[in-house]
């Protein structure tokens, strides 16, 4: 859980420091934005490969090597290197995002079932609320000592995470095997890179539409080529047949649509809070104060993560997903109708955190109910990639909607309401998808099965 929290917090370091990076390195804000984008890109690209390696006998070595890369990247950022060195370091830090799924595999392999279920749920939660942990602290450090002081925090916690893994992470169970096809990994990486790049480059669509369309077509072709090769491969990077299982496919669809909506609301609230009073709305908060707005998100997200495994014994995981989507939708309604004072924003952020925490804690239960232990890391890695694409899409949608209502410098207040309505629609689709999953109620598989396509009922409790 600590490792998952650290890699999530470190990857989010770019968010509150974009303005400081632009002034320190004398680059534009669009260029400084890449300190966040490049970390998300490298994380999404590395995650499927790390997930497959984590399913094999060298999981401990994979975890340590990945954390070593993150530590080296953190050191590069602190050193007095030019802006290119900063981007390389941020890309290395982003690779660590792929460790979340491997931590779930460790928990499922080495803890009793009851403890592993609760631990996996919390790992999923802290991988999201880590943003709220790192944001205010790094913003404060940046105001006190500059951007490199803030990045020094990342170096410290990643070094501690490496030592923690060295002392604590056990070896994978014997009898596992994992083979990574280099060609398949490169094709998937190329497709994912283009998808996430296009989702984050709004100016490319508005100024160079033809180029954007061509890149989108290339991305689709690469992903189709990768899917076809995976279906023929005897040792696929991601078990595409398992992904097609109704429960897994439905869960990933809910993650994609729901992730878009959740990240949309998170960006709307933080952006609204920092808008100066001269725009006719907003609160003109500093970067540090805006980071504190995320505290209710993190606290209530963690509370939901602790409560969800207990509620899971009474309610099906898909029903929990649907309920969580409704809660997030309620956060959108609050933001759309009541945002005249800061307290209302804090309440909306708390509701969002509780909904996101519950959603994140319930999601692994849906996927792992039909996934063998040996494929835990790979299955959850794919879900993380889907979530990353959803987050990127949510950020892009928010930017596009606000751009349509932009006046001279800032969006009109009504643009935020329009974006909130889009988010409500996204959460409604998510709730309906999760409800459809609940009606299917697929049987759990034997967790020791050799493949994710097995459908042997477990000897313990039912899928409920």
Residue pairs with C-beta under 8 A, 6 or more apart in sequence:
1 103
1 119
1 122
1 123
1 126
2 161
2 164
3 63
3 67
3 99
3 103
3 161
3 164
3 165
4 99
4 100
4 103
4 123
4 126
4 127
4 130
5 126
5 127
5 130
5 133
6 96
6 130
6 157
6 158
6 160
6 161
7 70
7 96
7 97
7 99
7 100
7 127
7 130
7 158
7 161
8 97
8 100
8 126
8 127
8 128
8 129
8 130
8 131
8 134
9 130
9 131
9 133
9 134
9 154
9 157
10 70
10 74
10 93
10 96
10 134
10 154
10 157
10 158
11 39
11 40
11 43
11 93
11 94
11 96
11 97
11 130
12 36
12 130
12 131
12 134
12 135
13 90
13 93
13 134
13 138
13 150
13 151
13 153
13 154
14 21
14 35
14 36
14 37
14 39
14 90
15 36
15 131
15 135
16 135
16 136
16 138
16 139
16 142
16 150
16 287
16 288
16 290
16 291
17 35
17 138
17 139
17 142
17 147
17 150
17 151
18 29
18 32
18 33
18 35
18 36
19 29
19 32
19 287
20 142
20 146
20 147
20 150
20 287
21 27
21 32
21 35
21 83
21 86
21 147
22 28
22 29
22 31
22 32
24 146
24 147
24 148
25 32
25 82
25 83
25 86
27 83
30 203
31 83
33 200
34 87
34 90
35 86
35 87
35 90
36 90
37 196
37 197
37 200
38 87
38 90
38 91
38 94
39 90
39 91
39 93
39 94
39 97
40 94
40 97
40 196
40 200
40 388
40 391
40 392
41 91
41 94
41 193
41 196
41 197
42 91
42 92
42 94
42 95
42 97
43 94
43 95
43 96
43 97
43 98
43 388
44 97
44 192
44 193
44 196
44 384
44 385
44 388
44 389
45 189
45 192
45 193
46 66
46 94
46 95
46 97
46 98
47 97
47 98
47 101
47 381
47 384
47 385
47 388
48 98
48 185
48 188
48 237
48 238
48 378
48 381
48 382
48 385
49 98
49 180
49 185
49 189
49 237
50 62
50 66
50 95
50 98
50 99
50 101
50 102
50 377
50 381
51 98
51 101
51 102
51 238
51 377
51 378
51 379
51 380
51 381
51 382
52 178
52 179
52 180
52 237
52 238
52 377
52 378
52 381
53 59
53 62
53 178
53 180
54 62
54 63
54 101
54 102
54 105
54 172
54 178
54 377
54 378
54 381
55 105
55 176
55 178
55 374
55 375
55 376
55 377
55 378
56 172
56 176
56 177
56 178
56 179
57 171
57 172
57 174
57 176
57 177
57 178
58 172
58 178
59 102
59 105
59 106
59 171
59 172
59 176
59 377
60 169
60 170
60 171
60 172
62 102
63 99
63 102
63 106
63 165
63 169
64 162
64 165
64 166
64 169
66 95
66 96
66 98
66 99
67 96
67 99
67 158
67 161
67 162
67 165
68 162
69 92
69 95
69 96
70 92
70 93
70 95
70 96
70 158
70 161
70 162
71 155
71 158
71 159
71 162
72 92
73 88
73 89
73 90
73 91
73 92
73 93
73 95
74 89
74 92
74 93
74 151
74 154
74 155
74 158
74 159
75 89
75 155
76 85
76 86
76 88
76 89
76 92
77 85
77 86
77 89
77 90
77 93
77 148
77 151
77 154
77 155
78 148
78 151
78 152
78 155
79 85
80 148
81 89
93 154
93 158
96 158
97 127
97 384
97 388
98 381
98 384
100 123
100 124
100 127
100 380
100 384
101 376
101 377
101 378
101 379
101 380
101 381
101 383
101 384
102 377
103 123
104 120
104 123
104 124
104 364
104 376
104 377
104 380
105 172
105 373
105 376
105 377
105 380
106 169
106 170
107 115
107 116
107 119
107 120
107 123
108 116
108 120
108 368
108 373
108 376
108 447
109 172
109 173
109 373
109 376
110 116
110 170
111 119
113 460
117 309
117 312
117 365
118 309
120 364
120 368
121 305
121 308
121 309
121 312
121 360
121 361
121 362
121 364
121 365
122 302
122 305
122 306
122 361
124 305
124 360
124 361
124 363
124 364
125 301
125 302
125 304
125 305
125 357
125 360
125 361
126 302
126 305
127 360
127 384
128 301
128 356
128 357
128 360
129 297
129 298
129 301
129 302
129 305
129 353
129 356
129 357
131 266
131 294
131 298
132 294
132 295
132 297
132 298
132 301
132 353
133 298
134 153
135 291
135 294
136 288
136 291
136 292
136 294
136 295
137 153
137 291
138 150
138 151
138 153
138 154
138 291
139 150
139 286
139 287
139 288
139 290
139 291
140 288
140 291
141 149
141 150
141 152
141 153
142 149
142 150
142 287
143 286
143 287
143 288
176 374
179 235
180 237
181 229
181 233
181 235
181 236
181 237
183 229
184 226
184 229
184 230
184 233
184 236
184 237
185 237
187 222
187 225
187 226
187 229
188 222
188 223
188 226
188 237
188 238
190 219
190 222
191 219
191 220
191 222
191 223
191 226
192 223
192 385
192 389
194 215
194 216
194 218
194 219
194 222
195 219
195 223
195 389
195 392
196 388
196 389
196 392
197 215
198 204
198 205
198 212
198 215
198 216
198 219
199 389
199 392
199 393
199 395
199 396
200 392
200 395
200 396
201 212
202 396
202 399
202 400
202 403
204 211
204 212
205 212
227 240
230 236
230 237
230 238
230 240
231 240
231 241
237 378
238 378
238 381
238 382
239 375
239 378
239 379
239 451
239 452
239 453
241 452
241 453
242 248
242 370
242 371
242 375
242 379
242 451
242 452
242 453
243 249
243 252
243 379
243 382
245 370
245 442
245 452
245 453
246 437
246 440
246 442
247 366
247 367
247 369
247 370
247 437
247 440
247 442
248 366
248 367
248 370
248 371
248 379
248 452
250 318
250 366
250 433
250 434
250 436
250 437
250 440
251 318
251 321
251 363
251 366
251 367
251 383
251 437
252 367
252 382
252 383
252 386
253 433
254 321
254 325
254 363
254 430
254 433
254 434
254 437
255 363
255 383
255 386
255 387
255 390
256 386
256 387
256 389
256 390
256 393
257 390
257 426
257 429
257 430
257 433
258 321
258 325
258 328
258 359
258 390
258 426
258 427
258 430
259 386
259 387
259 388
259 389
259 390
259 391
259 393
259 394
260 390
260 391
260 393
260 394
260 397
260 426
261 325
261 328
261 329
261 332
261 394
261 423
261 426
261 427
261 430
262 328
262 352
262 355
262 356
262 359
262 391
262 394
263 390
263 391
263 394
263 395
263 398
264 394
264 395
264 397
264 398
264 419
264 422
264 423
264 426
265 328
265 331
265 332
265 335
265 348
265 352
265 420
265 423
266 297
266 352
267 394
267 395
267 398
268 335
268 398
268 416
268 419
268 420
268 423
269 293
269 335
269 345
269 348
269 349
269 352
270 290
270 293
270 294
271 398
271 402
272 281
272 282
272 283
272 335
272 339
272 345
272 416
273 282
273 283
273 285
273 289
273 290
273 293
273 342
273 345
274 282
274 283
274 284
274 285
274 286
274 287
274 290
275 281
275 282
275 283
275 284
275 410
276 282
276 284
276 410
277 283
277 284
279 409
279 410
280 413
281 339
281 413
282 410
283 342
283 345
285 293
293 342
293 345
293 346
293 349
294 349
296 346
296 347
296 349
296 350
296 353
297 349
297 350
297 352
297 353
297 356
298 353
299 350
299 353
300 350
300 351
300 353
300 354
300 357
301 353
301 354
301 356
301 357
301 360
302 357
303 354
303 357
304 324
304 353
304 354
304 355
304 356
304 357
304 358
304 361
305 357
305 358
305 360
305 361
307 358
308 320
308 357
308 358
308 361
308 362
309 361
311 320
312 320
312 362
312 365
315 323
316 438
316 441
316 463
316 464
317 362
317 363
317 365
317 366
317 369
318 366
318 434
318 435
318 437
318 438
318 440
318 441
319 434
319 435
319 438
320 358
320 359
320 361
320 362
320 365
321 359
321 362
321 363
321 366
321 430
321 434
321 437
322 430
322 431
322 432
322 434
322 435
322 438
323 358
324 355
324 356
324 358
324 359
324 362
325 355
325 359
325 427
325 428
325 430
325 431
325 434
326 355
326 427
326 431
327 351
327 354
327 355
327 358
328 351
328 352
328 355
328 356
328 359
328 427
328 430
329 355
329 423
329 424
329 427
329 428
329 431
330 351
330 355
331 348
331 349
331 351
331 352
331 355
332 420
332 421
332 423
332 424
332 427
333 420
333 424
334 344
334 347
334 348
334 351
335 345
335 348
335 416
335 420
336 416
336 417
336 420
336 421
336 424
338 344
338 348
339 345
339 348
339 416
363 383
364 380
366 437
367 379
367 380
367 383
368 376
368 379
368 380
369 442
369 444
369 445
369 463
370 442
370 443
370 444
370 445
370 452
370 455
371 379
371 445
371 452
372 445
372 446
372 447
372 448
372 449
372 450
372 451
372 452
372 454
373 447
373 448
374 450
375 451
375 452
379 452
394 426
397 419
397 422
398 419
401 415
401 418
401 419
401 422
402 411
402 415
402 416
402 419
403 411
404 415
404 418
405 411
405 412
405 414
405 415
405 418
406 412
406 415
441 463
441 464
442 463
443 455
443 457
443 458
443 462
443 463
444 457
444 458
444 462
444 463
445 452
445 454
445 455
445 456
445 457
445 458
446 454
446 456
446 457
446 458
446 459
447 458
449 456
